[in-house]
């Protein structure tokens, strides 16, 4: 009898301890997308694999022109719609297969009723030549094999916007960025601005005077004899 009474008191006290208390909730209001106008054609458009030339003009050939891929991008480095996109982290080339992969992946996984995507690159225009297998050296330049578009570091490749948040677009933008033949990242306008502020803060907080730029400009250790002319211009930032 005594043990039963103790068990009842213990169970009653346990129930009394588990009391839920309601607190103040502070939910942020949803973002306002009323100012965004979706275009008539929200999906990425098809790009020609080969540039069009007049009928009386033979398609010209070109050398490699590695300068088209080296260094930072001078123009297309900002988002026009100030939302989301894919940005190249180093130089490289995109041919028609890469461009078609970007177009099909984004068009398949985006919601055209809420999102839109726009290209920020040109159609393939630089010709690359190749000789047939088994041919001997010499005999002039080979025939045109395919066309590419050169990309520099910091170039915005594709831009995505609409009435959506970054968490909705990040998965398939990241998937596309990882398949590209060079390093790229899926980012947003806010993240890019935060990175610029952080880079400037680190630059101002650096107390070490011997930076790569200082060492190369002053030819410390005779580095001009073994570094490349590209490093003398960009200070090991762009390869």
Residue pairs with C-beta under 8 A, 6 or more apart in sequence:
31 165
33 162
33 163
36 161
36 162
36 163
38 114
38 116
38 162
38 163
39 116
42 110
42 112
42 115
42 116
42 117
42 162
43 106
43 107
43 110
43 112
43 116
43 117
44 102
44 103
44 106
44 107
44 117
44 118
44 119
44 158
45 103
45 119
46 103
47 96
47 99
47 103
47 119
47 123
47 124
48 123
48 124
49 96
49 124
49 146
49 147
50 124
50 147
51 59
51 123
51 124
51 125
51 147
53 59
59 127
59 144
60 127
61 127
61 129
61 141
61 144
62 126
62 127
65 126
65 150
68 126
68 150
68 152
69 91
69 92
69 93
69 150
69 151
69 152
70 91
70 152
70 230
70 234
70 238
71 91
71 152
71 153
71 233
71 234
71 238
72 152
72 153
72 154
72 234
72 237
72 238
73 88
73 151
73 152
73 153
73 154
73 155
76 120
76 121
76 155
76 156
77 87
77 154
77 155
77 156
78 156
78 192
79 85
79 156
79 159
79 189
79 192
80 118
80 120
80 159
81 118
81 159
81 161
82 161
82 189
83 159
83 160
83 161
83 162
83 166
83 188
83 189
84 159
84 160
84 161
84 166
84 169
84 170
84 173
84 186
84 187
84 188
84 189
85 120
85 156
85 157
85 158
85 159
85 160
85 173
85 186
85 187
85 188
86 102
86 156
86 157
86 158
86 173
86 176
86 177
86 180
86 184
86 185
86 186
86 187
87 154
87 155
87 156
87 157
87 184
87 185
87 187
87 192
88 151
88 152
88 153
88 154
88 155
88 157
88 180
88 182
88 183
88 184
89 153
89 154
89 182
89 183
89 184
89 185
90 153
90 182
90 183
90 238
90 239
91 150
91 151
91 152
91 153
91 182
91 238
91 239
92 150
92 151
92 180
92 181
92 182
93 126
93 148
93 149
93 150
93 151
93 181
94 121
94 124
94 148
94 149
94 151
94 157
94 180
94 181
95 124
95 146
95 147
95 148
95 149
96 124
96 146
96 147
98 179
98 180
98 181
99 121
99 123
99 124
99 149
101 176
101 179
102 157
102 158
102 176
102 180
105 172
105 175
105 176
106 117
106 158
106 160
106 172
106 173
106 176
107 117
109 171
109 172
110 117
110 160
110 169
110 172
111 162
111 164
111 168
114 162
114 163
114 164
115 160
115 161
115 162
115 163
115 164
115 168
115 169
116 160
116 161
116 162
117 158
117 159
117 160
117 161
118 158
118 159
118 160
119 158
120 155
120 156
120 157
120 158
120 159
121 149
121 151
121 155
121 157
121 158
122 149
123 149
124 146
124 147
124 148
124 149
125 147
125 149
126 147
126 148
126 149
126 150
127 144
127 146
127 147
128 144
128 145
128 146
128 147
128 148
129 141
129 142
129 143
129 144
129 145
130 142
130 143
130 145
131 139
131 142
131 143
132 142
151 157
151 182
153 238
157 180
157 184
158 176
160 169
160 173
166 188
169 186
170 186
173 186
174 186
176 186
177 184
177 185
177 186
210 220
211 235
212 235
212 236
212 237
213 235
214 220
215 221
215 223
216 223
216 224
216 227
216 231
216 232
216 235
224 232
230 238
230 239
